[in-house]
Amino acid sequence: MPSQKDVYDEFVRRDMEVKARLEEDRQAKQAEKQKRVAMHLKNSAMRSGTPVAEGDEAEKVLKPEKKMLNWEKVFANNTEFYSTWSPDMIEDALLENLRSERIEPSKVSKDTYKVRFTMNTKNENGDPQDVEMCVRILQVKDNLYCVEFSRRDGDMIRYHEHFNNFKNNVLKNINDAAAV
């Protein structure tokens, strides 16, 4: 039977391990964000034909290019996460992933941050099954955005599998803020 000190020491050791892993994860997300910001600034400079300066000019480039809709907590939605990333960078990362998976979005809004697409999967019998999804990026407050997923058509279980893959793998580094 371990003593009280042994239990306490084990708790402290595990607590330190968890904090170290959380810090590593935070640093990895920050590094990915910095890499994406630099890439976004470079792409903006290429589109405009003029280099983007550091500081104020960079801040202007990172402002949303489209109209931001406000996030309203009307009902409990478990298929959303929050981010401090620029909405343009979030949308670019989502579109980049979809296109790398050879999924062409059925609609990308020109006015707001809204993307509709269909995920093709197979059910447990191996039959093809489509899940139509919509992703909206909404402003919660300054520099905090909600990335909201919704199912438009298809199997609910497959939809949740796709959402969890986006949240925990594809857009893992973007999921960097706590719920409000």
ZANUSE-631301 format. One record per residue: x, y, z of N, C-alpha, C in turn. Coordinates in Angstrom, 1 decimal. Each point is the difference from the previous one (the first is absolute). Example, Ala and Ser with C-alpha at 12.3 -4.5 7.8 and 13.67 -1.06 7.14 Angstrom:
residues 2
(pt (13.2 -5.7 7.8) (-0.9 1.2 0.0) (0.9 1.2 0.0)) (pt (-0.4 1.1 -0.7) (0.9 1.1 0.0) (-0.8 1.1 0.8)) 
***
This chain:
residues 180
(pt (0.9 -1.2 0.0) (-0.9 1.2 0.0) (0.9 1.2 0.0)) (pt (-0.2 0.9 -1.0) (0.9 1.2 -0.1) (-0.4 1.0 1.2)) (pt (1.1 0.7 0.4) (-0.2 1.0 1.1) (-0.7 1.2 -0.6)) (pt (-0.4 0.9 0.9) (-0.6 1.3 -0.5) (1.0 0.8 -0.8)) (pt (1.3 0.0 0.5) (1.0 0.7 -0.7) (0.3 -0.6 -1.4)) (pt (-0.1 -1.3 -0.1) (0.2 -0.7 -1.3) (-1.1 0.5 -1.0)) (pt (-1.2 0.0 0.5) (-1.2 0.4 -0.8) (0.2 1.4 -0.5)) (pt (0.3 0.9 1.0) (0.2 1.4 -0.3) (1.1 0.2 -1.1)) (pt (1.2 -0.7 0.2) (1.1 0.1 -0.9) (-0.4 -0.4 -1.4)) (pt (-0.8 -1.1 -0.1) (-0.5 -0.5 -1.3) (-0.9 1.0 -0.6)) (pt (-0.9 0.6 0.8) (-0.9 1.0 -0.5) (0.8 1.2 -0.6)) (pt (1.0 0.5 0.7) (0.8 1.1 -0.4) (0.7 -0.3 -1.3)) (pt (0.6 -1.2 -0.1) (0.7 -0.5 -1.2) (-1.0 0.0 -1.2)) (pt (-1.2 -0.6 0.2) (-0.9 0.0 -1.1) (-0.5 1.4 -0.4)) (pt (-0.2 0.8 1.0) (-0.5 1.4 -0.3) (1.1 0.7 -0.8)) (pt (1.2 -0.2 0.3) (1.1 0.7 -0.8) (0.1 -0.6 -1.4)) (pt (-0.3 -1.3 -0.2) (0.0 -0.6 -1.3) (-1.1 0.6 -0.9)) (pt (-1.2 0.1 0.6) (-1.2 0.6 -0.7) (0.3 1.4 -0.4)) (pt (0.5 0.8 1.0) (0.3 1.4 -0.3) (1.1 0.1 -1.1)) (pt (1.0 -0.8 0.0) (1.0 0.0 -1.0) (-0.6 -0.3 -1.4)) (pt (-0.9 -1.0 -0.1) (-0.6 -0.4 -1.2) (-0.9 1.1 -0.5)) (pt (-0.7 0.7 0.9) (-0.9 1.1 -0.4) (0.8 1.1 -0.6)) (pt (1.2 0.3 0.6) (0.8 1.1 -0.4) (0.6 -0.4 -1.4)) (pt (0.4 -1.2 -0.2) (0.6 -0.4 -1.3) (-1.1 0.1 -1.1)) (pt (-1.2 -0.4 0.3) (-1.1 0.2 -0.9) (-0.3 1.5 -0.3)) (pt (0.0 0.8 1.0) (-0.2 1.5 -0.2) (1.1 0.5 -0.9)) (pt (1.3 -0.4 0.3) (1.1 0.5 -0.9) (-0.1 -0.4 -1.4)) (pt (-0.5 -1.3 -0.2) (-0.1 -0.5 -1.3) (-1.1 0.7 -0.8)) (pt (-1.1 0.3 0.7) (-1.1 0.8 -0.6) (0.5 1.4 -0.4)) (pt (0.7 0.6 0.9) (0.5 1.3 -0.2) (1.0 0.1 -1.2)) (pt (0.8 -1.1 -0.1) (1.0 0.0 -1.1) (-0.8 -0.2 -1.3)) (pt (-1.0 -0.8 -0.1) (-0.8 -0.2 -1.2) (-0.7 1.2 -0.4)) (pt (-0.5 0.8 1.0) (-0.7 1.2 -0.2) (1.0 1.0 -0.6)) (pt (1.2 0.2 0.5) (1.0 0.9 -0.5) (0.3 -0.4 -1.4)) (pt (0.2 -1.3 -0.3) (0.3 -0.4 -1.4) (-1.1 0.4 -0.9)) (pt (-1.3 -0.2 0.4) (-1.1 0.3 -0.9) (-0.2 1.5 -0.2)) (pt (0.3 0.8 1.1) (-0.1 1.5 -0.1) (1.1 0.4 -1.1)) (pt (1.2 -0.5 0.1) (1.0 0.4 -0.9) (-0.4 -0.4 -1.5)) (pt (-0.6 -1.2 -0.1) (-0.4 -0.4 -1.3) (-1.2 0.9 -0.5)) (pt (-0.9 0.4 0.9) (-1.1 0.8 -0.4) (0.5 1.4 -0.4)) (pt (0.9 0.6 0.7) (0.6 1.3 -0.3) (0.7 -0.1 -1.4)) (pt (0.7 -1.1 -0.2) (0.8 -0.1 -1.3) (-1.0 -0.1 -1.1)) (pt (-1.1 -0.8 0.2) (-1.0 -0.1 -1.1) (-0.7 1.3 -0.2)) (pt (-0.3 0.8 1.0) (-0.6 1.3 -0.1) (0.9 0.9 -0.8)) (pt (1.2 0.0 0.3) (1.0 0.8 -0.7) (0.1 -0.3 -1.5)) (pt (-0.1 -1.3 -0.3) (0.0 -0.5 -1.4) (-1.2 0.5 -0.7)) (pt (-1.2 -0.1 0.7) (-1.2 0.5 -0.7) (0.0 1.5 -0.3)) (pt (0.5 0.7 1.0) (-0.1 1.5 -0.1) (1.2 0.5 -0.8)) (pt (1.1 -0.7 -0.1) (1.2 0.4 -0.7) (0.9 0.9 0.8)) (pt (-0.4 0.2 1.2) (0.9 0.9 0.9) (0.3 -0.8 1.3)) (pt (1.3 0.1 0.4) (0.3 -0.8 1.2) (-0.7 0.6 1.3)) (pt (-0.3 -0.9 0.9) (-0.7 0.4 1.2) (1.0 0.2 1.1)) (pt (-0.1 1.2 0.6) (1.0 0.3 1.1) (-0.5 -0.6 1.3)) (pt (0.9 0.0 0.9) (-0.3 -0.6 1.3) (-0.9 1.0 0.7)) (pt (-0.6 -0.4 1.1) (-0.7 0.9 0.9) (-1.4 0.3 -0.5)) (pt (-0.3 1.3 -0.1) (-1.4 0.4 -0.4) (-0.4 -0.5 -1.3)) (pt (0.8 0.0 -1.0) (-0.4 -0.5 -1.3) (-0.3 -1.5 0.0)) (pt (0.8 -0.7 0.8) (-0.3 -1.5 0.1) (-1.4 -0.2 0.7)) (pt (-0.2 0.9 1.0) (-1.3 -0.1 0.8) (-1.2 0.2 -1.0)) (pt (0.2 1.0 -0.9) (-1.1 0.3 -1.0) (-0.3 -1.2 -0.9)) (pt (1.1 -0.7 -0.4) (-0.1 -1.2 -0.9) (-0.7 -1.1 0.8)) (pt (0.2 -0.1 1.3) (-0.6 -1.1 0.7) (-1.4 0.2 0.4)) (pt (-0.5 1.2 -0.2) (-1.4 0.3 0.3) (-0.9 -0.8 -1.0)) (pt (-1.2 -0.4 0.4) (-0.9 -0.8 -0.9) (-0.3 0.8 -1.3)) (pt (0.1 -0.7 -1.1) (-0.3 0.6 -1.3) (-1.4 0.0 -0.3)) (pt (-0.8 -0.9 0.6) (-1.4 -0.1 -0.2) (-0.8 0.5 1.1)) (pt (-1.3 0.1 -0.2) (-0.9 0.5 1.1) (0.0 -1.1 1.1)) (pt (0.1 0.4 1.3) (0.0 -0.9 1.1) (-1.4 0.0 0.6)) (pt (-0.6 -1.2 0.1) (-1.3 -0.2 0.7) (0.3 -0.2 1.4)) (pt (-0.8 0.5 0.9) (0.2 -0.2 1.4) (-0.5 -1.3 0.5)) (pt (0.7 -0.6 0.9) (-0.3 -1.3 0.6) (-1.1 0.3 1.1)) (pt (-1.0 -0.8 -0.1) (-1.1 0.1 1.1) (-0.2 -1.4 0.5)) (pt (0.1 -0.1 1.3) (-0.3 -1.3 0.6) (-1.5 -0.2 0.2)) (pt (-0.7 -0.4 -1.0) (-1.4 -0.2 0.0) (-0.4 -1.3 0.6)) (pt (0.7 -1.1 -0.4) (-0.2 -1.3 0.6) (1.3 -0.7 0.1)) (pt (0.0 -1.1 0.7) (1.3 -0.7 0.2) (0.4 -0.7 -1.3)) (pt (1.2 0.3 -0.4) (0.5 -0.6 -1.2) (1.4 -0.6 0.4)) (pt (0.0 -1.3 -0.1) (1.3 -0.7 0.4) (1.0 -0.2 -1.2)) (pt (-0.4 0.5 -1.1) (0.9 -0.1 -1.2) (0.6 1.3 -0.4)) (pt (0.7 0.6 1.0) (0.7 1.3 -0.3) (1.3 0.0 0.9)) (pt (0.9 0.9 -0.4) (1.1 0.2 0.9) (0.4 1.5 -0.3)) (pt (1.0 0.5 0.8) (0.3 1.4 0.1) (1.5 0.2 -0.4)) (pt (0.2 1.2 -0.6) (1.4 0.2 -0.5) (0.3 1.5 0.1)) (pt (1.3 0.3 0.1) (0.5 1.3 0.0) (0.6 0.3 -1.4)) (pt (0.0 -0.9 -0.9) (0.6 0.1 -1.3) (-0.9 1.0 -0.8)) (pt (0.6 0.6 -1.0) (-0.7 0.9 -0.9) (-1.0 -0.9 -0.8)) (pt (-1.3 0.5 -0.2) (-1.0 -0.8 -0.7) (0.5 -0.4 -1.4)) (pt (0.8 0.9 -0.7) (0.5 -0.3 -1.3) (0.9 -1.2 0.0)) (pt (0.9 -0.1 1.1) (0.9 -1.1 0.1) (-0.7 -1.3 0.4)) (pt (-1.1 0.1 0.8) (-0.8 -1.2 0.3) (-0.7 -0.5 -1.3)) (pt (-0.6 0.9 -0.8) (-0.6 -0.4 -1.2) (1.0 -0.6 -1.0)) (pt (1.2 0.6 -0.1) (1.0 -0.5 -0.9) (0.4 -1.4 0.4)) (pt (0.2 -0.2 1.3) (0.5 -1.3 0.5) (-1.1 -1.1 -0.3)) (pt (-1.3 0.4 0.2) (-1.1 -1.0 -0.3) (0.0 -0.3 -1.5)) (pt (0.0 1.0 -0.8) (0.0 -0.2 -1.5) (1.2 -0.8 -0.5)) (pt (1.2 0.4 0.6) (1.2 -0.8 -0.4) (-0.2 -1.4 0.3)) (pt (-0.5 -0.4 1.2) (-0.2 -1.4 0.3) (-1.0 -0.7 -0.9)) (pt (-1.1 0.7 -0.2) (-1.1 -0.6 -0.8) (0.6 -0.3 -1.4)) (pt (0.7 1.0 -0.6) (0.5 -0.2 -1.3) (1.1 -1.1 -0.1)) (pt (0.8 -0.1 1.1) (1.0 -1.1 0.0) (-0.6 -1.3 0.1)) (pt (-1.3 -0.1 0.5) (-0.7 -1.3 0.1) (-0.9 -0.1 -1.3)) (pt (0.2 0.8 -1.0) (-0.7 0.0 -1.2) (-1.5 0.2 0.2)) (pt (-0.4 0.9 1.0) (-1.3 0.4 0.2) (-0.2 1.5 -0.4)) (pt (-0.8 0.2 -1.0) (-0.2 1.4 -0.4) (-1.3 0.5 0.7)) (pt (0.2 1.1 0.7) (-1.2 0.5 0.7) (-1.1 0.3 -1.0)) (pt (-1.3 -0.3 0.4) (-1.1 0.3 -0.8) (-0.3 1.5 0.0)) (pt (0.3 0.7 1.1) (-0.2 1.5 0.1) (1.0 0.6 0.9)) (pt (0.7 1.0 -0.4) (0.8 0.9 0.9) (-0.5 1.4 -0.1)) (pt (-0.6 0.5 1.0) (-0.6 1.3 0.0) (1.0 1.1 -0.2)) (pt (-0.3 0.9 -0.9) (0.9 1.1 -0.3) (-0.2 1.1 1.0)) (pt (-1.1 0.1 0.7) (-0.3 1.0 1.0) (0.3 -0.3 1.4)) (pt (-0.2 -1.2 0.4) (0.2 -0.4 1.4) (0.9 -1.3 0.0)) (pt (0.4 -0.4 1.2) (0.8 -1.2 0.2) (-0.9 -1.2 0.1)) (pt (-0.4 -0.6 -1.1) (-0.9 -1.1 -0.1) (0.5 -0.9 -1.1)) (pt (0.2 -1.3 0.3) (0.4 -1.0 -1.0) (-0.9 -1.2 0.1)) (pt (-0.5 -0.4 -1.1) (-0.8 -1.2 -0.1) (0.7 -1.1 -0.8)) (pt (0.0 -1.2 0.4) (0.6 -1.1 -0.7) (-0.6 -1.3 0.4)) (pt (0.3 -1.1 -0.8) (-0.5 -1.3 0.3) (1.2 -0.9 0.2)) (pt (-0.1 -0.7 1.2) (1.0 -1.1 0.3) (-0.5 -1.3 -0.5)) (pt (0.8 -0.7 -0.7) (-0.4 -1.4 -0.5) (0.7 -1.0 0.8)) (pt (-0.8 -0.9 0.6) (0.5 -1.0 0.9) (-0.8 -1.3 -0.3)) (pt (0.3 -1.0 0.7) (-0.7 -1.3 -0.1) (-0.6 -0.3 1.4)) (pt (-1.2 -0.6 0.0) (-0.6 -0.5 1.2) (0.6 -1.3 0.5)) (pt (-0.5 -0.5 1.0) (0.6 -1.3 0.6) (-0.2 -1.2 -1.0)) (pt (-0.9 0.1 -1.0) (-0.1 -1.1 -1.0) (0.9 0.3 -1.2)) (pt (0.7 1.1 0.0) (0.9 0.3 -1.1) (-0.7 0.8 -1.1)) (pt (-1.3 0.3 0.2) (-0.8 0.8 -1.0) (0.4 1.4 0.0)) (pt (0.1 0.7 -1.1) (0.3 1.4 0.0) (-1.0 0.8 0.7)) (pt (0.5 1.0 0.7) (-1.0 0.9 0.8) (0.6 1.4 0.0)) (pt (-0.9 0.9 -0.4) (0.4 1.4 0.0) (-0.5 0.8 1.2)) (pt (0.8 0.9 0.5) (-0.4 0.9 1.1) (0.3 1.4 -0.5)) (pt (-1.1 0.8 -0.1) (0.2 1.4 -0.4) (0.2 0.8 1.2)) (pt (1.0 0.8 0.0) (0.4 0.8 1.2) (0.1 1.5 -0.4)) (pt (-0.1 0.9 1.0) (0.2 1.4 -0.2) (0.8 0.5 1.2)) (pt (1.0 0.8 -0.3) (0.9 0.6 1.0) (-0.2 1.5 -0.1)) (pt (-0.3 0.6 1.2) (0.0 1.5 0.0) (1.0 0.5 1.1)) (pt (0.6 1.1 -0.3) (0.9 0.6 1.0) (-0.7 1.3 0.4)) (pt (-0.2 0.1 1.3) (-0.8 1.1 0.6) (0.8 0.7 1.1)) (pt (-0.2 1.3 0.1) (0.8 0.8 1.0) (-0.7 -0.1 1.3)) (pt (0.7 -0.4 1.0) (-0.4 -0.1 1.4) (0.2 1.4 0.7)) (pt (1.3 0.4 -0.1) (0.4 1.3 0.4) (1.3 0.4 -0.7)) (pt (0.6 1.1 0.3) (1.3 0.3 -0.7) (1.0 -1.1 0.1)) (pt (0.5 -0.4 -1.1) (1.0 -1.0 -0.1) (-0.4 -1.4 0.5)) (pt (-1.3 -0.3 0.1) (-0.5 -1.3 0.4) (-1.1 -0.4 -0.9)) (pt (0.2 -1.1 -0.7) (-1.0 -0.5 -1.0) (-0.5 -1.4 0.3)) (pt (-1.2 -0.2 -0.3) (-0.7 -1.3 0.1) (0.1 -0.7 -1.4)) (pt (0.5 -1.2 0.0) (0.0 -0.8 -1.3) (-1.1 -1.0 0.2)) (pt (-1.2 0.2 -0.6) (-1.2 -0.7 0.2) (-0.2 -1.0 -1.2)) (pt (-0.2 -1.3 0.4) (-0.3 -1.0 -1.0) (-1.5 -0.4 0.1)) (pt (-0.6 -0.2 -1.1) (-1.4 -0.5 0.0) (-0.2 -1.0 -1.1)) (pt (-0.9 -0.9 0.3) (-0.3 -1.1 -0.9) (-1.3 0.4 -0.8)) (pt (0.2 0.0 -1.4) (-1.1 0.4 -0.8) (-0.8 -1.3 -0.5)) (pt (0.7 -1.1 -0.2) (-0.6 -1.2 -0.5) (0.9 -1.1 0.3)) (pt (-0.5 -1.2 0.2) (0.8 -1.2 0.2) (-0.1 -0.5 1.5)) (pt (0.8 -1.1 0.2) (-0.1 -0.7 1.2) (0.7 0.8 1.2)) (pt (-0.7 0.0 1.1) (0.4 0.8 1.1) (1.3 -0.6 0.6)) (pt (0.2 -1.3 0.1) (1.2 -0.6 0.6) (1.2 0.4 -0.9)) (pt (-0.1 -0.2 -1.3) (1.1 0.4 -0.9) (0.3 1.4 0.1)) (pt (-1.0 0.9 0.1) (0.2 1.4 0.2) (0.9 0.3 1.2)) (pt (-0.4 -0.6 1.1) (0.8 0.2 1.2) (1.5 -0.5 -0.1)) (pt (0.1 -1.1 -0.7) (1.4 -0.6 -0.3) (0.8 1.1 -0.8)) (pt (-0.7 0.5 -1.0) (0.7 1.1 -0.9) (0.4 1.2 0.9)) (pt (-1.0 0.5 0.7) (0.2 1.1 0.9) (1.2 -0.2 0.9)) (pt (0.0 -1.2 0.7) (1.1 -0.3 0.9) (1.4 0.0 -0.7)) (pt (0.0 -0.5 -1.2) (1.2 -0.1 -0.8) (0.5 1.4 -0.3)) (pt (-0.9 0.9 -0.4) (0.4 1.4 -0.3) (0.5 0.7 1.3)) (pt (-0.7 -0.2 1.1) (0.3 0.7 1.2) (1.3 -0.5 0.6)) (pt (0.2 -1.3 0.1) (1.1 -0.6 0.7) (1.2 -0.3 -0.9)) (pt (-0.1 0.0 -1.3) (1.1 -0.3 -0.9) (0.3 1.1 -1.0)) (pt (-1.0 0.2 -0.9) (0.2 0.9 -1.2) (0.2 1.4 0.5)) (pt (-0.8 0.5 0.9) (0.0 1.4 0.5) (0.5 0.1 1.4)) (pt (0.7 -1.0 0.5) (0.4 -0.1 1.4) (0.7 1.2 0.5)) (pt (1.0 0.6 -0.8) (0.7 1.2 0.5) (-0.8 1.2 0.0)) (pt (-1.1 0.0 -0.8) (-0.9 1.2 -0.1) (-0.9 0.0 1.3)) (pt (-0.3 -1.2 0.5) (-0.8 -0.1 1.2) (0.8 0.4 1.2)) (pt (0.2 1.3 0.2) (0.9 0.5 1.0) (-0.6 0.9 1.1)) (pt (-1.3 0.0 0.1) (-0.6 0.9 1.0) (-1.1 -0.8 0.8)) (pt (-0.2 0.4 1.2) (-1.1 -0.6 0.8) (-1.3 0.5 -0.3)) (pt (-1.1 -0.8 0.3) (-1.3 0.5 -0.2) (-0.3 1.2 0.9)) (pt (-0.9 0.8 -0.5) (-0.4 1.2 0.8) (-1.2 -0.3 0.9)) 
***
